[in-house]
Amino acid sequence: MAASGKMSKSAIASTLAEKVGISKKQAVLFMEEQANLAYAQAKNGFVIPGLGKLELKQRKARMGRNPATGETIKIPAKKVVKFRVAKAAKDAILGNGAPKKTAKKATKKKASKKR
């Protein structure tokens, strides 16, 4: 639908509604509820199959440097939210899923022949 540029929330809802056969209002409600569920479950790891995983990670305290003064400072420990993209999504977007699988199989065969 929107081949050029980013898709807005409205455009995503319209596309989903058309493809699934529901109203645009229902599609928007689904997207909002999925987001709310993701926010509530992020601490446990929230997976959207085929897209990725939302997870809460604990960063350790570390030493850093103030770039303006060069002074060494202590950066405290903190929690951060990360999104790990699923392999299926990477392969679909980058379009290089099949060649990698073939290359790995060839490597395994060569390794087994040397034994």
C-alpha positions as CSV (number, residue, x, y, z in Angstrom):
1,M,0.0,0.0,0.0
2,A,2.6,2.6,1.1
3,A,5.6,1.5,-1.0
4,S,7.2,4.9,-0.5
5,G,7.8,6.2,3.0
6,K,6.7,5.0,6.4
7,M,3.2,3.6,7.1
8,S,1.2,5.5,9.6
9,K,-0.9,3.8,12.3
10,S,-4.0,4.6,10.2
11,A,-2.5,3.0,7.0
12,I,-1.5,-0.1,8.9
13,A,-5.0,-0.4,10.4
14,S,-6.5,0.0,6.9
15,T,-4.3,-2.6,5.4
16,L,-4.9,-5.1,8.2
17,A,-8.7,-4.5,8.1
18,E,-8.8,-5.1,4.3
19,K,-6.6,-8.2,4.4
20,V,-8.4,-9.8,7.4
21,G,-11.9,-8.7,6.6
22,I,-12.6,-6.6,9.7
23,S,-13.5,-3.0,10.2
24,K,-10.7,-0.4,10.5
25,K,-12.0,0.4,14.0
26,Q,-11.5,-3.2,15.1
27,A,-8.0,-3.3,13.5
28,V,-7.0,-0.1,15.5
29,L,-8.5,-1.7,18.7
30,F,-6.5,-4.9,18.1
31,M,-3.2,-2.9,17.6
32,E,-3.8,-0.9,20.8
33,E,-4.6,-4.0,22.9
34,Q,-1.6,-5.8,21.5
35,A,0.6,-2.8,22.5
36,N,-0.9,-2.7,26.0
37,L,-0.4,-6.5,26.4
38,A,3.2,-6.1,25.3
39,Y,3.8,-3.3,27.8
40,A,2.4,-5.4,30.6
41,Q,4.3,-8.5,29.7
42,A,7.7,-7.1,28.6
43,K,9.3,-8.0,31.9
44,N,8.6,-11.6,31.2
45,G,9.5,-11.4,27.5
46,F,6.7,-10.7,24.9
47,V,7.0,-12.6,21.6
48,I,5.3,-11.6,18.4
49,P,5.7,-14.7,16.3
50,G,7.6,-14.0,13.1
51,L,8.4,-10.4,14.1
52,G,10.5,-10.5,17.3
53,K,10.7,-10.4,21.1
54,L,10.3,-7.5,23.5
55,E,12.3,-8.0,26.7
56,L,13.5,-6.2,29.8
57,K,17.2,-6.4,30.5
58,Q,19.3,-5.3,33.5
59,R,22.4,-3.3,32.6
60,K,25.3,-3.5,35.0
61,A,26.9,-0.4,36.5
62,R,30.0,0.6,34.6
63,M,32.6,3.3,34.3
64,G,32.2,5.9,31.6
65,R,33.7,9.1,30.5
66,N,32.3,12.6,30.2
67,P,33.1,13.6,26.6
68,A,33.1,17.3,27.3
69,T,35.6,17.2,30.2
70,G,37.2,13.7,29.9
71,E,36.4,13.1,33.5
72,T,35.7,9.4,34.5
73,I,32.2,8.9,35.9
74,K,30.3,6.0,37.3
75,I,27.2,5.1,35.2
76,P,24.6,3.4,37.5
77,A,22.9,0.1,36.8
78,K,19.6,0.4,35.1
79,K,16.8,-1.5,33.3
80,V,16.4,-1.1,29.5
81,V,13.8,-2.4,27.1
82,K,15.2,-4.2,24.0
83,F,13.5,-5.6,20.9
84,R,15.2,-8.6,19.4
85,V,14.2,-9.1,15.7
86,A,13.2,-12.7,14.8
87,K,15.3,-14.6,12.3
88,A,12.2,-15.0,10.0
89,A,11.8,-11.2,10.0
90,K,15.5,-10.6,9.2
91,D,15.4,-13.1,6.4
92,A,12.2,-11.7,4.9
93,I,13.5,-8.1,5.1
94,L,17.0,-8.7,4.0
95,G,16.1,-11.5,1.5
96,N,19.1,-13.6,2.3
97,G,17.6,-16.6,4.2
98,A,18.1,-19.3,1.7
99,P,21.8,-18.7,0.7
100,K,22.9,-18.8,4.4
101,K,21.2,-22.2,5.0
102,T,22.8,-23.6,1.9
103,A,26.3,-22.4,2.9
104,K,25.9,-23.8,6.4
105,K,25.0,-27.3,5.0
106,A,27.9,-27.2,2.7
107,T,30.3,-26.4,5.6
108,K,28.9,-29.2,7.7
109,K,29.4,-31.7,4.9
110,K,33.0,-30.6,4.4
111,A,33.7,-31.0,8.1
112,S,32.2,-34.5,8.2
113,K,34.2,-35.6,5.2
114,K,37.5,-34.7,6.9
115,R,36.8,-37.0,9.8
